[in-house]
Amino acid sequence: MDEIEKIKTQNFTPRQIEILKNSICTGVTDDEFQIFLMACVKTKLDPFMKQIYAVKRWARGGEVMTIQTGIDGYRLIAERTGCYAPGTEPTYVHDETGRLISATAYIKKMTKDGTWHLVSASAYFDEYCPKTKNGSPMAMWATMPKVMISKCAEALALRKAFPAEMSGIYTKEEMDQCLLEETIQSEKISQEEAQEIENAIDGMKELQRHVLKIGEAQDIQNIPKSKLKIIHEMIERAKANFAIKVDSAQRQNLSIALEDHPDIAKDLFAYFGVGTIDDLPKNKYASIMKGIEDKIQLKETADDVK
């Protein structure tokens, strides 16, 4: 029996594993589930009491799991070390208008020689507070801003004092803004914005391919709103380059290459959204010639097989 199986059998019943997998840790991969189980055992937090939980977050390339707890879970982990004591009340910094800038939290940790030390950490409001599109704090951050930012500061202080026990686990309050950013990142463009991109592409498949690559989407309608500005900038640059057409020598070479291959010419014109060789972009000349040569060679190979 390997180490992971020992952890499962010694700490959870088969029924508990089933509940965790199907109800509490939905959407996680098998590897992520094993990591979550090991975190539960290491921290001695109860997932069934919501002391620790797995959250799927979107990152570049796909979803990843983040292990989270509440500030009470952090305090419980610290308490079990026998070297923790609460500190004084948090302190706050405001600007000249009274706007909340930061909070500093304090805890106490006893070192091996029996000496107690004060550990402090500061969290800045703008770095953690999730905000609406008009810049207003959201949910509890609007009604209880000091409580929320002080929880972030306390989590920083606890993780600073007990890194071995708390590394890799974050509190919900610390992740609020991150989760909001992921929601914004995943928000799709509107139908009107999608149509604007379609109009700008104007049937050019080469340009559409680049748009979808930048937008990390299978089709234009699913491009995230966060990619809209960079896509429009790319289209403008591409069109400026495409406006410069092939010169006379390049046109002659293309005409010779395509002379006996009207089917290749048809596909080529459709790809760049043009009607004749004269309209092909100069900056793509080398890749166009290489593509024509490859397609001709492929056709000849197919004919030989027949």
Sequence and secondary structure as in RCSB ss.txt:
>XXXX:A:sequence
MDEIEKIKTQNFTPRQIEILKNSICTGVTDDEFQIFLMACVKTKLDPFMKQIYAVKRWARGGEVMTIQTGIDGYR
LIAERTGCYAPGTEPTYVHDETGRLISATAYIKKMTKDGTWHLVSASAYFDEYCPKTKNGSPMAMWATMPKVMIS
KCAEALALRKAFPAEMSGIYTKEEMDQCLLEETIQSEKISQEEAQEIENAIDGMKELQRHVLKIGEAQDIQNIPK
SKLKIIHEMIERAKANFAIKVDSAQRQNLSIALEDHPDIAKDLFAYFGVGTIDDLPKNKYASIMKGIEDKIQLKE
TADDVK
>XXXX:A:secstr
  HHHHHHHHH  HHHHHHIIIIISTT  HHHHHHHHHHHHHHT  GGGTSEEEEEEEETTEEEEEEEE HHHHH
HHHHTTT EEE S  EEEE TT  EEEEEEEEEEE TTS EEEEEEEEEHHHH  B TTS B THHHH HHHHHH
HHHHHHHHHHH HHHHTTEEEHHHHHHHHHHHHHHH B  HHHHHHHHHHHTT HHHHHHHHHHHT SSGGG BG
GGHHHHHHHHHHHHHHHTSB  HHHHHHHHHHHTT HHHHHHHHHHHT SSGGGSBGGGHHHHHHHHHHHHHHHH
HHHHH 
